[in-house]
Amino acid sequence: MNDLARYRLLAGVSVPPAAKLLYSYLLDRAGGRNGTVLLSSRRLAAEVGLSASAVRRNLHRLQQNGLIRLTPRYSEEGIRLTNHITFV
């Protein structure tokens, strides 16, 4: 997705600027809408400059608006791993 298409997509979505920043960052990390991201909210927060709670809140907003899908992952022992973030 080029920058102009990304701007048009995000202009039509009613989410806070922090969610738009996070979405753009995730797109860059994934290499486009066909990619996926496996990063913790703590790591995303450090890389984007938001708090971990703000990252989690905005990830859920992006999911509610149909832009991403969050899939929880667990180890074989049942330990919670990072979410699998895919673009819808």
C-alpha positions as CSV (number, residue, x, y, z in Angstrom):
1,M,0.0,0.0,0.0
2,N,1.5,3.3,-1.0
3,D,1.3,6.4,1.3
4,L,-1.5,8.1,-0.5
5,A,-3.8,5.0,-0.3
6,R,-2.9,4.7,3.4
7,Y,-3.8,8.3,4.1
8,R,-7.1,7.9,2.3
9,L,-7.9,4.8,4.2
10,L,-7.1,6.3,7.6
11,A,-8.9,9.6,6.8
12,G,-12.1,7.7,6.5
13,V,-11.8,5.9,9.8
14,S,-12.9,7.6,13.0
15,V,-10.1,6.6,15.4
16,P,-7.8,8.8,17.4
17,P,-4.5,10.0,15.9
18,A,-2.6,7.5,18.1
19,A,-4.5,4.6,16.5
20,K,-3.7,5.9,13.0
21,L,0.0,6.2,14.0
22,L,0.0,2.7,15.3
23,Y,-1.7,1.4,12.2
24,S,0.8,3.1,9.9
25,Y,3.7,1.7,12.0
26,L,2.3,-1.8,11.9
27,L,1.9,-1.6,8.1
28,D,5.5,-0.5,7.7
29,R,6.6,-3.3,10.1
30,A,4.6,-5.9,8.2
31,G,5.7,-4.8,4.8
32,G,2.2,-4.0,3.6
33,R,-1.3,-5.4,4.1
34,N,-0.4,-8.9,3.2
35,G,2.1,-9.2,6.1
36,T,1.7,-10.0,9.7
37,V,3.2,-8.6,12.9
38,L,4.3,-10.5,16.1
39,L,5.2,-7.8,18.6
40,S,4.2,-7.3,22.2
41,S,2.3,-4.2,23.3
42,R,5.3,-3.3,25.4
43,R,7.7,-3.5,22.5
44,L,5.3,-1.6,20.2
45,A,5.0,1.1,22.9
46,A,8.8,1.5,23.1
47,E,9.1,1.7,19.3
48,V,6.2,4.1,18.7
49,G,6.5,6.2,21.8
50,L,3.2,5.5,23.4
51,S,2.4,3.8,26.7
52,A,1.7,0.0,26.7
53,S,-1.9,0.6,27.8
54,A,-2.4,3.2,25.0
55,V,-1.0,0.6,22.5
56,R,-3.4,-2.1,23.7
57,R,-6.4,0.3,23.7
58,N,-5.7,1.5,20.2
59,L,-5.1,-2.0,18.9
60,H,-8.5,-2.9,20.1
61,R,-9.9,0.2,18.4
62,L,-8.3,-0.8,15.2
63,Q,-9.8,-4.2,15.5
64,Q,-13.3,-2.9,16.3
65,N,-13.1,-0.7,13.1
66,G,-12.2,-3.7,11.0
67,L,-8.6,-2.7,10.1
68,I,-6.7,-5.5,11.9
69,R,-7.4,-8.8,13.5
70,L,-5.7,-9.7,16.8
71,T,-5.2,-13.4,17.4
72,P,-3.9,-14.5,20.8
73,R,-1.1,-17.0,20.8
74,Y,-0.1,-19.5,23.5
75,S,2.9,-21.8,24.0
76,E,2.5,-25.6,24.4
77,E,2.6,-25.0,28.1
78,G,-0.2,-22.5,28.0
79,I,1.9,-19.4,28.5
80,R,0.6,-16.3,26.8
81,L,2.7,-15.1,23.8
82,T,2.5,-12.0,21.7
83,N,-0.6,-11.4,19.6
84,H,-0.6,-12.3,16.0
85,I,-1.7,-9.1,14.2
86,T,-3.0,-9.4,10.7
87,F,-4.6,-6.8,8.4
88,V,-8.2,-7.2,7.2
